[in-house]
Amino acid sequence: MTAPRPHDLPRSNQPWLWIPSLYFAQGLPYVVVMTLSVVMYKNLGFSNTDIALYTSWLYLPWVIKPLWSPLVELLGTKRRWIGAMQFLIGAALAGVALTIPGERALQMTLALFWLMAFASASHDIAADGFYMLALPQRSQAAFVGVRSTFYRLANIGGQGGLVYLAGELQERTGSMVTAWSWVFGAVAVVFGLLALWHSLFSLPRPASDRPSGVQPAQLLPEFVRVFALFFQKPGIAVILGFLLLYRFPEAQLLKLATPFLLDPPTAGGLGLSTKQVGIAYGTVGLTALTLGGLVGGWVISRVGLKRALWPLVLAMHVPNIAFLAMALWMPANLWLISGALAVEQFGYGLGFTAYLMYMILVAEGEHKTAHYAICTGFMALGMMLPGMWSGWLQDQLGYTAFFVWVLVATLPSFAMAALLKIPADFGRKAEAP
């Protein structure tokens, strides 16, 4: 299916003017909070234990965002929520830039990252709802690929471009503190411009985007009923086990991947510069991740989730061997390292599509939007909890033994995948008559 041409839609609603920038704005604060913060704290000399513990807590707003999603429906329009949250994210980014040079940099920047995370999670709720209101149903499916592409571009720009920029500025200024202050200042300006673009120019004003008529007294009983229906789904124990454990090894690996690349060989790392990490992990790796996601979606559309499940589960976990191999042989060639990261990230992209499709399956039926949001909350919880202890564990074991543990940690994921019950043709694209 191809995206509609501009003249197929009202002149006041040209999706190409707002969908790419809106989903770029959705992806950028997430990668800043969850990935850029790890690189910055590592560059500033904090320990792996502290980095993994504190940055894993930043997942919490995405874990609990279903709890306040009704407020976005009840109070104001989604268009206003988008504008307000984008300005708030821009202000938090500026605050990070200003507090990095301070004496209490860790405490102040973490507080601002928390604010940014809550604003970003709220922005996600409003943006996804606005997308469904502002586009006719026939156009929503056509633009879903555009959404995904620009979200991924934000990840590549943040984890690749901004990390590289920080390394370049550090070389020019001689100060990592100054470099990261300038990086966050630049991102704050970009976000302010995006907020102005959306608020004043590009976002349409759909008639259906209006505050809910539900009274506050009616909200709580309905909210409780929707949650209760989710936990009454058949096989809920297996569902929750899979949501929490499928990414159990990856949740730990992700927190230590960047420190492993940056740490010197004397500490068991590969000793890459910040610029090299921006190239290898942030650009080559994320590009492979994006391609893996596209291929995984195509595979499921051809054969269905049931037939594709085990190949995608293996693709998710087996390439983690690449990190163990690098820890054992300590390659120094940047392109060899980039190739190993590309293999691991491509497999992660393939395997993650199975996870996303299973969440769609779980959410099927009444209240699918709310139930999908609950699934994403458990997804974030499954990333947050293992990530919290991963830095301490690596400090105790060293990188080589830690990557061995990551491979052992795949066993719960395999066990839960074996218990899934999936309809034979779910996810398979219907053949043309």
N, C-alpha and C positions, 0 to 999 in steps of 0.2 A: 504494500500500500504506500502510495506517495503522499507527501504532505500537500494540503490544499494550496492552490494558488491564491495570492493575495486578493484577487477580485472575486473569489468565491465567498468572502466574508465581508461583513459591514466595514465601511471605511473607518469607523471609530474603534474597530477591534482588529488590528493587524497583528496576528500572533508572532510574526517574525520580528516585530519591534519590541516585544516584551518577554516572550518565553525564553530565548537564549540568555538574556541578561538576568532574568529572574532566577533561573536555575544555576547560573554561574554564581549569583549572589547567595544561593542556598548552599552550594558546595564549599565556597571559600571559607566561611567561619568554622565549618566542621573540620576542615583540614588544618586550619590554624590552631584550633583548640586541641585536636587529638594527635597531630603529627608535628606541626611546626614548633609547638611548645616543647616537645621531647628534644628536638634538635637544639633549640635555644638553650634549654637547661643543661644539656650535655656540654655545649660550647662554653657555658658560663661556669662549668666546673662542679656541678652537683653530682651526687653519687647515683648509680643505677637504681639502688633501693629507693631513694627519695623520688627520683624521676618517675619510676613505674607506679609507686604508691600514690603520689599526688595527682599525676595526670590521669590515672585510672578512675579516680573519683570524679573527674570531669565528665565521664560518661553518664553520670546520674541524671542530669536533666533529660536526656533522651530516653532513659529507663522509665521515668515517671511522667513523661509528657502526656500520656493518655489521661492522667488525673486532672489536668487543667484544660484539656482540649475543649470541654463544653463552654469555658469562658470565651473562647474565640468565637463560638457560635452565638453566645448570648449578648456579648458586649461589643457594640460597634460593628463596622463592616470589615471584611477580610482585607479589602484594599487599604484601609487605614491601619490595620494591624501590620501589614507588610511594610508600609512606610515608616511607622513608628519603630518597629524592630530593626529595620535597616539603619536608621539614624542612631539607635541605641548601640548597635554593633559597631558602627563607625566611631562612636564616642568611646566605647570600651577599648577598641584598637588604639585610639589616640592615647588613652590612659596607660596602656601597656608601654607604648613608646616613651612616655614621660617618666614612668616608674622604674624602668630597667636600670638606669644609672643610680638609683637610690640605694640607701643602706639596707632597706628591707625589701629588696627586689623580689625575692621568692614569695613572701607573703602577699605583697601588693599585686604582683602580676597574677598569682593564683586567684585572688579575689576577683580581679577583672576578667580572667578567663572563665570563672564561674558565671559572672554576669553575662558574658558573651555566649556561653553555652545555653543558658536559659532563654536568652533572646533568640538564639539561633533555632532552638527546639520549637519555640513559639512561632517563629517565622516559617518553619517547615509546615506546621499545621495550617497556618493561614495561606501559604503559597499553594499547597496541594489542594486545599478547598477552593481557592480562587480559580485555579486551573480548571476544575470541573464546572465552575459556574460561568466562567468567561468564554468557554469554548463549547460549541454544540457537540453532542456526543460523537457524531461521525468524524469530527476533527480531533477529538482527544486521543484516539488510538494512533492517528497519523502523526501527531506531534510527540508521542511518547519517546521516540528515538531521539528527537531533538533535545528533549529534557535531559535524557540520560547522557548524551554526548557532551552537553555544556556543563553538566555536573562533574563529569569526569575531567573535562578541560580545567575546571577550577582546581581539582585535585592535582593535576599535572602542573598547573601554574603555581600552586602553593608549595607542594612537596618537591617540585623540580626547580622552577624558576626562582622562587623566593629563597630557597635554600642556597642555590647558586649565587644569587645576588648578595646574600649575607656573607658568603665566602669571599666574593669579589670585594665588597666594601671593607671586610676585615683586612684584606691584603693592602688596600689603599690607605686605610686610616690607622692600621696597627692596633685597633681596639675592637674586640668582639662585642663589647657593650655598646659602643657607638654604632657598629654595623647593625645590630638587631634593633636598636632604637630607630634608626633610619628606615629599616625595612617595615617595621610596624607603623611608623608615621606615613610611609607611602601607601600602605594598604588601607589605612584610615581615610586618606584622601580619596582613594578609589571607591571605597564604600560610601563615602559621603556623596560622590558624584552619581553612583548607582541609585542611591536613595532619592536624589533630586530627579534623576531621569524617570524613575518609576512613579514618583508622587506627582510630578508636574506635567509629564509628557506622555509616557508610553502606555501605562496601565489603563485599560478600558474601564468603563463604569457600568457593568452589567446590572440590569434591573433586579435580578435575583440576589445580588449581593447586598443584603440588608440584615439588620439584627434579627435574631430569632424571636418569635412571638411567645416562646415558652417562658412562663413566669418562674422566678427563682424557687418558689415553693414546689413547683412541679419537677424541677430539674433533678433533685437528689433521688427521688424514687425511681425515675426513669433511668438515671445513671447506674444505680445499683442493679436494676433489672438487666441492663445490657451486659454488665460485668458478670452477673450470675449466669446468663445464658452462655457466655464463653466457657466458663468452668464446668458447664454441664455437657459439653461436647463429648461424643463417644471417644474413648481412648485418650482422655485428657492427660493422663500421667505420661504416656508415650510422647504426646505432643510437646508437653513442657520439657521432658527430658531431652528430646531432640533439639528444641529451640535453645536450651541452655548448654548442651554439650557438643553440638556439631562443630562449633568453632573453638572448643576448649583448647586445643593445641595452638591454634592461630592467635588466640587472645594473648597468650604468653609470648609467642614469637614476635608479634608485632611491636611490643613494647621494647624489646631488646635488639631488634634488627638494626636500627640506626646507631645505638651505642656500640654494637659490635663492629659496625663499619668504621666508626670514628675512633674507637679506642686504639692505642698503640699496640704493636705486636707484643711488647713486654707485658701487657695486660690481657693478652689473648685475642685482641681485635686485629682488624686489617689495616688500621692506620691511614685511612683515607682522609683527605681534606674535606672541609664542608662543601666546597665547590664540586668535588668528585662525587660526594654523596648525592648532591642535587642532580648530577647527570645520571649516575648509575641506578639509584633507587627511585629518585623523584621523577625522572623523565623516562628512561628506558624501562624501568620496572613498571611504572604506572601505565605506560603505553601498552605493555604486554598484558597487564591486568584488564585494561579496557577491551583489548582484542579477545582475551579469554572469555569475558562476559558476553561479547557478541556471538562468539562461536558456541558457547554454552546455550544461549537462547535459541540459536538456530538448530542445534542438536535436539533440544527438547521439543521444538516445534515440528520436527520431522518424525521423531519416534515416540514422543510422549515422556512424561517424567518417570513413569514406572520402569521403562526399559533403559532410560538414560541414567537412572539414579546411581548405580554402582560404579559405572565408568567415571561419573562426575565426582563421586565421593573419593575414589582413588586419585583422581586428578587434583583434588583439593589437598590431600595429605601426603602422598608419596613424594612430591617435589620438595618437601621440607628437608629431604636428605641433602639438598644443595647447601644449606647452612652448615650442616655437620661436615660436609666435604670441605667447605671453605675453612672451617675451624681447624680441621686436621692438616690441610695442605698449605694454608696461608698464602693464597695467590697474591701476587703484587700487580699483575696486569689489570688495568681498569676495565678493558673490554672483556676479559675473561670473567671478571667479577660481575660486570653488567649482564653478560650472557647467563650466568648462573641465577642472578636475580630475575631476569626475564623469564626463565623456565619456571621458577617458583611462583612468580606473580601471575603468569599465564594460567598455571594450574589452579591458583586461588580464584582467578576470575571464572574459570570453567566451573569449579565446584560451588562457588557462591550462587550461581544461577539456580542450582537445585534447591538451595536453601530458600531463595526468594520465591520460587514457584511453590514450594511446600507451604510457605506462609499464606500465599494466595489461596491454596486449597483449603487450609484451615479456616480462613476467613469467609469462605463461601457461605451464602445463606443470608438470613436477616442480620442487619447491622454489620455488613461486611467492612465498612469503613472503620467503625470503632473497633471491631475485632482484629482487623489488620494492624491498627495502632497498638493494640495490646500485644500482638505478636512482636512488633518492633521493639516494644519495651522489654520483653523477655530476651530478645536478641541482644539489646544493649547491655542488659544485666549479665548475660553470658560472656560478654566481652569485658565488663568492668571487674567482676570479682576475680577471675584468674589473673588479669593484668595487675591487680594490686599487689600480689605476692611474687610476681615473676622477677622483679628486680632483686628482691632479697634472695630468692632461690638462686639466681645467676651469680650473685655475689658469693654465695656459699659453695656453689659447684664449679664455677668457672664456665667459660663459654662452651667448651667441647662437651662436658657432661650435661650441661643445660640443654644443648641441642639433641642429645640422646634422649633426655627426659621428654622433650617436645614430641619426638617420634613415639615414645611409649604412651604419651597422652592422647594419641589418636585412637586408642582402643575404645574408650567410652563412646566416641563418635561413631565408630564402626558398629558397636553394639546397638546403639539407638537407631541407626539407619536400618539395621536388620529387622527391627520391630515395626517399621512403618507399613501402613496399609494405604496404597495409592490406587485409585481407579485406573483401569488399563489405558485409556486414551486421554487421561488428563494432561493438558498442556499441548497436545498434538494438534497441529493446524488441520482443519477440516479440508478434505480434498475437494477440488472444484468439481461440480456435477458435470 
